[in-house]
Amino acid sequence: MRRHDLLRADPAAWDAMLRCHPGLGDLPLVADWARLGRPVIVRRRIAGDSLDSVPAALPLPPSHGKLRLAFSFSSDAAVIALPPVPLRDAVPAAPVKWQPVLAALLELGEAVEITPRVFGALLWQHTTGLLYLTDRSDLDLLWSISDERSAASLVEGLLQLDASSPVRLDGELELADGAGVNWRELAQTVASTTAEVLVKTMAGVEVRTRAGLFGTPESVS
């Protein structure tokens, strides 16, 4: 189980979770979330989470306060993993003005042989049918990376597209161990194997050198 994985809870498992988190079910949209087939997302563990629990979250739409709700399911809860949502599937949920850069991102993915997946507001709008996207929304994408050459090509392409994009391009490169590094932060580091970046894992946040991300002396620039 990795950060950003999608889950679907059985309604009974959802109700059991709500009983363990008093007040959560009183918030708008939450009580019937699972009955409507809406997903939740795996989050990193925080203080208070038991090691055998399934940590999850969902954000409410901006019209309902944009609260990010964190909770957890018991290890035996009826929760199933869902496949990730590729950008191509979510394109119809995006604004018209985003369409050219979305097409370019799909072309970039084909060029580097990586399928971009969505998270953030576009993911939630696509999967729930609720309005999450606003004029201030970023486009959050997840790119699975296994080597530094691919990362270098991808980051270079993202920088070029971001320069003229109508929406701020954000997101993470997902490493082989499931950890994630923000592609902007990686791009801004100096061309040095000892330069450090923040990496997010299921357990929290840690610092790794650029060389340590891929176990190679090459550099992303």
DRENDO-1510 file (C-alpha; in Angstrom, 1 decimal, always signed):
<recs>
REC; n; res; u; v; w
REC; 1; MET; +0.0; +0.0; +0.0 .
REC; 2; ARG; +1.4; +3.4; -1.1 .
REC; 3; ARG; +0.5; +7.0; -0.7 .
REC; 4; HIS; -2.0; +8.1; -3.3 .
REC; 5; ASP; -3.4; +4.6; -3.7 .
REC; 6; LEU; -7.2; +4.7; -4.1 .
REC; 7; LEU; -9.5; +2.6; -1.9 .
REC; 8; ARG; -13.2; +1.9; -1.8 .
REC; 9; ALA; -14.9; +1.0; +1.5 .
REC; 10; ASP; -17.9; -1.3; +1.9 .
REC; 11; PRO; -20.7; +0.8; +3.4 .
REC; 12; ALA; -20.6; -1.3; +6.6 .
REC; 13; ALA; -16.8; -0.7; +6.9 .
REC; 14; TRP; -17.5; +3.0; +6.4 .
REC; 15; ASP; -20.1; +3.1; +9.1 .
REC; 16; ALA; -17.7; +1.2; +11.5 .
REC; 17; MET; -15.0; +3.8; +10.7 .
REC; 18; LEU; -17.3; +6.7; +11.4 .
REC; 19; ARG; -18.2; +5.2; +14.8 .
REC; 20; CYS; -14.5; +5.4; +15.7 .
REC; 21; HIS; -14.2; +9.0; +14.6 .
REC; 22; PRO; -17.0; +10.9; +16.4 .
REC; 23; GLY; -18.2; +14.0; +14.5 .
REC; 24; LEU; -16.8; +13.0; +11.1 .
REC; 25; GLY; -20.2; +11.7; +9.9 .
REC; 26; ASP; -21.8; +15.0; +10.8 .
REC; 27; LEU; -19.8; +16.9; +8.1 .
REC; 28; PRO; -21.4; +17.5; +4.7 .
REC; 29; LEU; -21.2; +14.6; +2.2 .
REC; 30; VAL; -19.3; +12.3; +4.5 .
REC; 31; ALA; -22.1; +10.0; +5.9 .
REC; 32; ASP; -23.1; +8.6; +2.5 .
REC; 33; TRP; -19.7; +8.8; +0.9 .
REC; 34; ALA; -19.2; +5.0; +0.6 .
REC; 35; ARG; -22.8; +4.3; -0.3 .
REC; 36; LEU; -22.3; +6.5; -3.3 .
REC; 37; GLY; -19.2; +4.5; -4.4 .
REC; 38; ARG; -16.8; +7.4; -3.9 .
REC; 39; PRO; -13.2; +6.5; -3.2 .
REC; 40; VAL; -10.8; +7.6; -0.5 .
REC; 41; ILE; -7.0; +7.9; -0.8 .
REC; 42; VAL; -4.2; +6.3; +1.2 .
REC; 43; ARG; -2.2; +8.8; +3.2 .
REC; 44; ARG; +1.0; +8.7; +5.2 .
REC; 45; ARG; +0.8; +7.6; +8.8 .
REC; 46; ILE; +0.5; +10.2; +11.5 .
REC; 47; ALA; +0.6; +10.1; +15.3 .
REC; 48; GLY; -2.2; +8.0; +16.7 .
REC; 49; ASP; -2.4; +5.6; +13.8 .
REC; 50; SER; -1.9; +2.0; +14.8 .
REC; 51; LEU; +0.6; +0.0; +12.7 .
REC; 52; ASP; -2.0; -2.4; +11.6 .
REC; 53; SER; -4.6; +0.2; +10.5 .
REC; 54; VAL; -5.3; +1.4; +7.0 .
REC; 55; PRO; -4.7; +5.2; +7.0 .
REC; 56; ALA; -6.9; +7.1; +4.5 .
REC; 57; ALA; -8.2; +10.5; +3.7 .
REC; 58; LEU; -10.6; +12.5; +1.6 .
REC; 59; PRO; -10.9; +16.2; +0.9 .
REC; 60; LEU; -14.2; +18.0; +0.8 .
REC; 61; PRO; -15.0; +20.2; -2.2 .
REC; 62; PRO; -14.2; +23.9; -1.9 .
REC; 63; SER; -18.0; +24.6; -1.6 .
REC; 64; HIS; -17.9; +22.6; +1.6 .
REC; 65; GLY; -14.8; +24.1; +3.1 .
REC; 66; LYS; -12.1; +22.1; +1.3 .
REC; 67; LEU; -11.4; +20.3; +4.6 .
REC; 68; ARG; -8.9; +17.4; +4.3 .
REC; 69; LEU; -10.3; +14.6; +6.5 .
REC; 70; ALA; -7.9; +12.0; +7.9 .
REC; 71; PHE; -9.1; +8.7; +9.4 .
REC; 72; SER; -8.2; +5.0; +9.4 .
REC; 73; PHE; -9.8; +1.7; +8.9 .
REC; 74; SER; -9.2; -1.4; +10.9 .
REC; 75; SER; -6.9; -4.0; +9.3 .
REC; 76; ASP; -9.8; -6.4; +8.7 .
REC; 77; ALA; -12.2; -3.8; +7.2 .
REC; 78; ALA; -13.8; -4.5; +3.9 .
REC; 79; VAL; -11.7; -2.1; +1.9 .
REC; 80; ILE; -10.6; -2.8; -1.6 .
REC; 81; ALA; -7.8; -1.2; -3.6 .
REC; 82; LEU; -8.8; +0.6; -6.8 .
REC; 83; PRO; -6.6; +1.0; -9.9 .
REC; 84; PRO; -4.9; +4.3; -10.3 .
REC; 85; VAL; -6.5; +6.9; -12.6 .
REC; 86; PRO; -4.5; +7.7; -15.7 .
REC; 87; LEU; -4.5; +11.3; -16.8 .
REC; 88; ARG; -6.1; +10.2; -20.1 .
REC; 89; ASP; -9.2; +9.0; -18.3 .
REC; 90; ALA; -9.6; +12.2; -16.3 .
REC; 91; VAL; -9.2; +14.6; -19.3 .
REC; 92; PRO; -13.0; +15.0; -19.8 .
REC; 93; ALA; -13.4; +16.4; -16.3 .
REC; 94; ALA; -10.8; +19.2; -16.8 .
REC; 95; PRO; -11.6; +22.7; -18.0 .
REC; 96; VAL; -11.5; +23.5; -21.7 .
REC; 97; LYS; -8.5; +25.9; -21.3 .
REC; 98; TRP; -6.5; +23.0; -19.8 .
REC; 99; GLN; -7.0; +20.7; -22.8 .
REC; 100; PRO; -3.9; +21.8; -24.9 .
REC; 101; VAL; -1.5; +21.3; -22.0 .
REC; 102; LEU; -3.2; +18.0; -21.1 .
REC; 103; ALA; -2.6; +16.7; -24.6 .
REC; 104; ALA; +1.0; +17.8; -24.4 .
REC; 105; LEU; +1.5; +16.0; -21.1 .
REC; 106; LEU; +0.1; +12.8; -22.6 .
REC; 107; GLU; +2.6; +13.2; -25.5 .
REC; 108; LEU; +5.4; +13.8; -22.9 .
REC; 109; GLY; +4.3; +10.6; -21.1 .
REC; 110; GLU; +4.5; +8.6; -24.3 .
REC; 111; ALA; +7.9; +10.1; -25.1 .
REC; 112; VAL; +9.4; +9.1; -21.7 .
REC; 113; GLU; +7.3; +5.9; -21.6 .
REC; 114; ILE; +5.6; +6.8; -18.3 .
REC; 115; THR; +1.8; +7.0; -17.9 .
REC; 116; PRO; +0.9; +10.1; -15.9 .
REC; 117; ARG; -1.7; +9.5; -13.1 .
REC; 118; VAL; -3.8; +12.1; -11.5 .
REC; 119; PHE; -4.3; +13.1; -7.9 .
REC; 120; GLY; -5.5; +16.3; -6.3 .
REC; 121; ALA; -8.6; +18.3; -7.5 .
REC; 122; LEU; -8.8; +16.7; -10.9 .
REC; 123; LEU; -8.8; +13.2; -9.5 .
REC; 124; TRP; -11.6; +14.0; -7.1 .
REC; 125; GLN; -13.7; +15.8; -9.7 .
REC; 126; HIS; -13.3; +12.9; -12.0 .
REC; 127; THR; -14.1; +10.1; -9.5 .
REC; 128; THR; -16.9; +11.8; -7.5 .
REC; 129; GLY; -18.6; +14.1; -10.0 .
REC; 130; LEU; -18.4; +16.9; -7.4 .
REC; 131; LEU; -16.9; +20.3; -8.2 .
REC; 132; TYR; -13.4; +20.4; -6.9 .
REC; 133; LEU; -11.6; +22.4; -9.6 .
REC; 134; THR; -11.4; +26.2; -9.3 .
REC; 135; ASP; -9.4; +28.9; -11.0 .
REC; 136; ARG; -6.7; +28.5; -8.3 .
REC; 137; SER; -6.4; +24.7; -8.8 .
REC; 138; ASP; -3.1; +23.1; -9.7 .
REC; 139; LEU; -2.8; +20.0; -11.9 .
REC; 140; ASP; -1.3; +17.3; -9.7 .
REC; 141; LEU; +0.3; +14.4; -11.5 .
REC; 142; LEU; +2.1; +11.3; -10.3 .
REC; 143; TRP; +4.9; +9.8; -12.5 .
REC; 144; SER; +6.4; +6.4; -11.6 .
REC; 145; ILE; +10.2; +6.7; -12.1 .
REC; 146; SER; +12.8; +4.0; -11.9 .
REC; 147; ASP; +15.9; +5.6; -13.2 .
REC; 148; GLU; +17.5; +9.0; -13.3 .
REC; 149; ARG; +17.7; +9.4; -17.0 .
REC; 150; SER; +14.0; +9.1; -17.3 .
REC; 151; ALA; +13.6; +11.5; -14.4 .
REC; 152; ALA; +15.9; +14.1; -16.2 .
REC; 153; SER; +13.9; +13.9; -19.4 .
REC; 154; LEU; +10.6; +14.1; -17.6 .
REC; 155; VAL; +11.6; +17.1; -15.5 .
REC; 156; GLU; +12.9; +18.9; -18.5 .
REC; 157; GLY; +9.7; +18.4; -20.4 .
REC; 158; LEU; +7.6; +19.5; -17.4 .
REC; 159; LEU; +9.6; +22.7; -17.0 .
REC; 160; GLN; +9.0; +23.5; -20.7 .
REC; 161; LEU; +5.3; +22.8; -20.6 .
REC; 162; ASP; +4.8; +24.7; -17.3 .
REC; 163; ALA; +6.3; +27.9; -18.7 .
REC; 164; SER; +3.3; +28.4; -20.9 .
REC; 165; SER; +0.6; +26.3; -19.1 .
REC; 166; PRO; -2.7; +28.0; -18.1 .
REC; 167; VAL; -2.6; +25.8; -15.0 .
REC; 168; ARG; +0.3; +25.3; -12.6 .
REC; 169; LEU; +1.8; +21.9; -13.1 .
REC; 170; ASP; +2.6; +20.2; -9.8 .
REC; 171; GLY; +3.0; +16.6; -8.6 .
REC; 172; GLU; +5.5; +14.0; -7.6 .
REC; 173; LEU; +7.9; +11.5; -9.1 .
REC; 174; GLU; +7.1; +8.1; -7.4 .
REC; 175; LEU; +10.3; +6.2; -6.8 .
REC; 176; ALA; +10.6; +2.4; -6.9 .
REC; 177; ASP; +10.1; +2.1; -3.1 .
REC; 178; GLY; +6.9; +4.1; -3.3 .
REC; 179; ALA; +8.3; +7.3; -1.9 .
REC; 180; GLY; +7.6; +10.5; -3.7 .
REC; 181; VAL; +9.7; +13.6; -4.5 .
REC; 182; ASN; +8.2; +16.8; -5.8 .
REC; 183; TRP; +9.4; +17.3; -9.4 .
REC; 184; ARG; +9.8; +21.1; -8.9 .
REC; 185; GLU; +12.0; +20.6; -5.9 .
REC; 186; LEU; +14.1; +18.1; -7.8 .
REC; 187; ALA; +14.4; +20.6; -10.7 .
REC; 188; GLN; +15.5; +23.4; -8.5 .
REC; 189; THR; +18.4; +21.6; -6.8 .
REC; 190; VAL; +21.9; +22.2; -8.0 .
REC; 191; ALA; +23.5; +19.7; -10.3 .
REC; 192; SER; +25.2; +17.8; -7.6 .
REC; 193; THR; +25.0; +14.2; -6.4 .
REC; 194; THR; +25.1; +15.4; -2.8 .
REC; 195; ALA; +22.2; +18.0; -3.2 .
REC; 196; GLU; +19.3; +17.0; -0.9 .
REC; 197; VAL; +15.6; +16.8; -1.5 .
REC; 198; LEU; +12.6; +16.1; +0.7 .
REC; 199; VAL; +11.0; +12.7; +0.1 .
REC; 200; LYS; +7.6; +11.7; +1.3 .
REC; 201; THR; +7.0; +8.1; +2.5 .
REC; 202; MET; +4.2; +6.3; +4.2 .
REC; 203; ALA; +6.1; +6.8; +7.5 .
REC; 204; GLY; +6.6; +10.6; +7.1 .
REC; 205; VAL; +9.1; +12.9; +5.4 .
REC; 206; GLU; +12.9; +12.3; +5.0 .
REC; 207; VAL; +15.8; +13.8; +3.3 .
REC; 208; ARG; +17.7; +12.0; +0.6 .
REC; 209; THR; +20.5; +13.0; -1.7 .
REC; 210; ARG; +19.8; +13.2; -5.4 .
REC; 211; ALA; +22.2; +10.3; -6.0 .
REC; 212; GLY; +20.4; +8.3; -3.3 .
REC; 213; LEU; +17.0; +8.6; -5.1 .
REC; 214; PHE; +18.1; +6.3; -7.8 .
REC; 215; GLY; +21.4; +4.8; -6.5 .
REC; 216; THR; +23.3; +6.3; -9.4 .
REC; 217; PRO; +25.9; +9.1; -9.7 .
REC; 218; GLU; +24.1; +10.9; -12.5 .
REC; 219; SER; +22.3; +14.2; -11.8 .
REC; 220; VAL; +18.9; +15.6; -12.8 .
REC; 221; SER; +19.2; +19.1; -14.1 .
</recs>
